[in-house]
């Protein structure tokens, strides 16, 4: 990687952190920034095409987005999570922000350790998710096609058409609401909406179609096979979950008191997660046995480790620095997981977590990271909030956590998930571009270090110059999480119902993890994905039309950032 590319990669990371930190707190959205970075990089490095080095040009685009996009994804996660502290305890929030450098350092260290831990988990899970499972990673495919289309006229034409169609649709949706050409942002199919009156149904206003070109594009790439389990999950909310919660209204007996729909759904989905966990445990003993046999064949004696450490020091001070660096790299690769696990646990313990609360958080982060990466590989969406909830609520139930600890637990988990998911996105792009996974690992690591260096200061500037909770910095996600915590309740009977339903889904050869995604995902997203998958299945040749839909993704993302810029400076 040359110096210029590294410099622009750092600039791209800082840009991603600034924009998405603000966007994620001010709104409830976290748009993909990778398409924007690709289009920006195509302008920066256009000279390589003129010199005839087209492959170098494409590689630079892939590398630039790998460095910059991880900062954006981490910023989204932190922006969704950090405001929780303000809504739980404003006193603790303001006290934390009193010292700019302490806050920036604490958040930076947390981001660095959790980010590197997530990066290691991404590498650990990459074989299962990229090779054995054969996940498509539809967003990665579309970004790759956006990169390739920069140099192919036919594909570039489709890309421009898709981008233009998406921008025009978004303009009609958001920019001409007072005009005769305006289209509603949401069509309610049942119930009563502002402009559309249709018959009442059991779905109320929940069954709605949102005008979201980005979601249509992801559904087109993901395909019908992936979307059907999500649809089953969405229907299960109304045909299984909600009737179970309200069973006392039409049955002569009561198994448990009705809860709020959100609390019941959280407990029920926890049972689904446990069902998937128990179902998968059968293969782990064999894997553990093979791992132990492999490690037993290596010399891990204390004497051998001391000799290796002495040899590294001797090599460095005897002028053989390159050899010493190679030995350090070999040592780090061998113990990377143990080191990062220990650092993660130590960080949480230093922040006042009990021994078992810190251990629960780190192990839980490993589990939810695999699940969010699996879903991201299937449908291309990274849904942070729900997965953080599945660590946060049991932790509240098992341990006495302060508002600060609840918030920092959520930040640690969300940064871990963001780093792992973004790494797998980038690796998939690298595979398509014939860039080694080792190189993509280094580029992602670079982005994590830059993000850790700046994200604390960015959050401090935002939270001290705008009033959190105001229209400028509303903090919708943090506010919702705080309300959930304050109304938290848990019932093991509901957990058992979810567990049983998970095994029933397995009997039907449906993935509980994917149905779980449909249960938690807003219905408008599921319907949007279904529309894209239906178009893929019945109307177009998906091999030739992918650049058009990649343009749809890029156009929607560009419009989101344009809208935010207008609100900030208009």
C-alpha positions, -999 to +999 in steps of 0.1 A: +000+000+000+015+033-010+017+064+012-010+083-008-035+055-005-028+052+032-032+089+037-065+090+018-076+059+037-071+078+070-090+108+057-118+085+045-120+069+080-122+102+098-148+114+073-169+082+079-166+086+117-177+123+117-206+119+093-220+086+108-215+096+144-238+126+138-262+108+115-267+078+139-274+101+169-295+127+151-316+102+133-324+065+138-306+056+106-272+042+098-267+041+060-239+022+044-210+045+036-190+021+015-207+030-018-200+067-011-164+059-004-161+039-036-175+067-057-152+092-039-122+070-044-130+066-081-125+103-085-092+103-065-076+075-083-090+080-118-055+086-132-047+049-129-073+041-156-057+067-179-024+049-175-040+016-184-036+000-150-073-009-145-067-037-120-046-014-097-075+011-099-100-014-088-077-026-060-073+009-047-111+014-046-115-019-026-087-010-002-099+026+003-134+014+013-120-013+035-100+012+056-128+038+057-159+018+060-150+001+093-148+036+109-183+043+096-198+010+109-182+014+144-195+051+145-230+039+137-229+013+165-215+038+191-239+065+180-268+042+185-256+031+219-238+059+238-268+082+243-284+055+264-263+068+294-279+103+290-314+089+292-306+065+321-285+089+342-279+125+329-257+131+360-233+103+351-234+114+314-223+150+321-198+138+347-182+116+321-179+144+296-164+168+321-128+157+312-124+157+274-092+137+273-104+111+299-136+105+279-118+104+246-092+081+259-117+057+276-138+054+245-108+051+223-093+023+243-126+005+244-130+009+206-095-004+200-098-035+222-133-043+212-125-036+175-094-058+175-114-085+193-141-083+167-115-084+139-101-116+154-136-130+157-142-121+120-111-141+110-122-169+133-157-171+117-146-164+082-141-200+072-175-211+085-193-181+070-175-175+037-165-211+027-186-238+045-219-219+046-214-203+012-231-170+023-235-145-005-228-113+014-251-093-010-238-059+000-202-069-007-213-082-041-230-049-049-200-029-038-177-051-059-199-045-089-199-008-082-161-010-083-159-030-115-186-008-132-163+022-129-143+008-158-169-010-179-191+012-201-222-011-202-221-017-165-213+019-158-244+029-178-266+005-157-249+019-125-257+054-135-293+045-144-298+027-110-283+056-091-304+081-110-336+061-105-329+059-068-321+096-064-353+106-083-374+082-062-359+097-030-364+132-043-401+125-049-403+109-015-385+135+006-380+166-016-414+174-032-438+166-004-457+198-010-459+192-048-483+172-069-456+147-078-449+138-042-452+101-032-458+090+004-428+076+022-449+048+036-480+030+021-501+014+049-519-016+034-542-020+063-556+003+089-558+041+086-529+063+074-528+100+067-538+098+030-549+062+024-580+046+039-582+009+037-601-018+057-590-026+092-572-059+099-554-076+127-522-061+114-533-025+120-507-001+105-479-026+109-481-040+074-466-012+054-445-006+023-417+019+027-402+036-003-366+025+003-346+017-028-316+005-007-337-023+008-351-033-026-316-035-039-304-057-010-334-080-014-327-083-052-292-095-044-301-117-015-328-137-034-360-154-024-343-183-005-330-158+021-361-136+023-387-164+028-375-172+064-376-135+072-412-134+060-420-164+082-406-145+111-427-114+103-459-135+100-450-153+132-452-121+152-490-119+145-499-156+142-478-170+170-460-145+193-487-118+199-515-144+203-494-162+229-488-130+248-525-121+249-538-157+254-556-148+286-581-127+266-597-158+249-587-187+271-603-196+304-568-199+321-537-178+323-501-192+321-485-158+326-495-122+327-495-103+294-464-081+289-456-053+266-452-066+230-415-055+231-407-073+263-425-105+253-408-105+219-374-101+235-379-130+259-394-152+232-366-145+208-341-153+235-356-188+235-351-190+197-315-181+202-311-208+229-327-234+206-302-225+178-273-227+204-283-261+217-289-274+182-254-264+172-236-277+203-235-312+190-207-304+165-186-285+190-172-314+210-156-329+179-142-295+169-128-290+204-112-324+204-095-317+170-083-283+183-068-298+215-051-326+194-036-299+171-024-278+200-010-308+219+013-315+189+029-281+194+054-273+221+037-250+245+060-256+275+069-226+296+106-232+289+099-231+251+080-198+254+108-182+275+134-193+249+113-178+221+109-145+240+147-144+247+154-151+210+132-122+199+149-098+222+184-110+211+174-106+174+162-071+179+192-058+198+217-077+175+206-057+145+182-084+131+151-063+135+133-079+105+138-114+121+126-101+154+095-085+138+087-118+121+090-137+154+068-112+172+042-115+144+043-153+147+039-151+185+010-127+181-008-149+155-005-178+179-018-161+210-040-134+194-073-148+206-062-154+241-045-120+244-076-101+231-100-122+252-079-113+283-076-076+274-114-074+268-121-091+302-095-069+319-110-037+304-145-045+317-132-056+351-113-024+354-145-005+348-161-021+378-177-052+363-176-083+385-155-112+374-185-131+361-202-101+346-171-093+325-168-129+315-205-131+305-201-099+284-171-111+265-185-146+258-219-132+249-202-108+225-186-138+208-220-155+204-240-126+191-211-115+168-214-149+150-252-145+146-251-109+133-223-119+109-244-148+097-275-126+091-253-100+075-239-126+051-274-138+043-293-105+038-267-078+039-282-059+069-264-054+102-290-049+130-271-039+160-298-030+185-316-063+189-284-083+193-270-058+219-303-062+238-298-100+240-266-095+260-277-064+279-310-078+293-297-111+307-268-091+322-293-069+339-311-099+352-280-117+365-258-088+377-262-055+395-250-030+368-249+007+370-261+029+341-225+035+331-218-002+330-249-009+310-239+016+284-203+005+283-214-032+280-235-021+250-206-001+234-182-030+238-206-055+222-216-032+193-180-023+184-171-060+184-200-068+161-193-039+138-156-047+134-163-084+127-191-078+102-172-050+084-142-073+081-162-100+065-178-076+041-143-064+031-129-099+029-157-109+005-149-079-017-112-088-015-120-124-026-139-110-056-111-086-064-084-113-058-069-094-028-055-116-001-074-119+032-042-112+050-041-078+033-077-070+039-071-078+076-043-053+077-064-026+060-093-032+084-069-031+113-056+003+101-091+016+100-098+004+136-067+022+149-077+054+132-112+051+144-101+045+180-079+076+178-107+100+168-141+087+178-139+098+214-131+134+204-158+134+177-185+122+202-173+147+228-176+176+203-211+166+192-224+160+228-210+193+241-221+215+212-255+200+207-281+192+233-287+155+234-324+147+233-331+179+213-342+180+176-305+185+166-293+154+185-324+134+193-308+101+202-338+079+192-320+046+196-305+054+230-338+067+242-356+035+232-330+013+249-333+033+281-371+029+280-366-009+275-342-011+305-366+009+328-395-014+319-375-046+319-392-079+329-383-115+322-403-147+323-387-181+319-420-196+307-418-173+277-382-183+271-393-219+270-420-211+245-394-195+222-371-225+227-398-249+217-408-228+186-371-228+176-370-266+175-404-266+156-388-244+130-358-268+127-383-296+121-397-275+092-361-271+079-362-233+086-333-216+102-343-202+137-317-175+132-332-162+100-368-164+114-355-146+145-343-118+122-378-116+107-394-114+141-372-085+152-369-066+119-394-039+112-421-051+088-414-025+062-378-038+058-390-073+054-415-063+028-389-042+010-365-072+009-394-094-004-401-069-032-364-070-043-362-108-041-395-112-061-381-089-089-350-111-089-370-143-092-396-134-118-388-103-138-351-098-146-320-117-155-301-111-122-267-116-137-270-087-161-290-063-139-268-063-107-250-030-116-284-013-118-293-025-083-258-016-070-266+019-083-299+018-064-279+011-032-254+039-039-281+064-049-301+059-017-270+062+004-259+094-014-294+108-008-293+101+029-260+120+032-273+149+011-304+152+032-283+152+064-260+179+049-290+200+040-304+198+076-270+207+091-262+237+069-296+247+056 
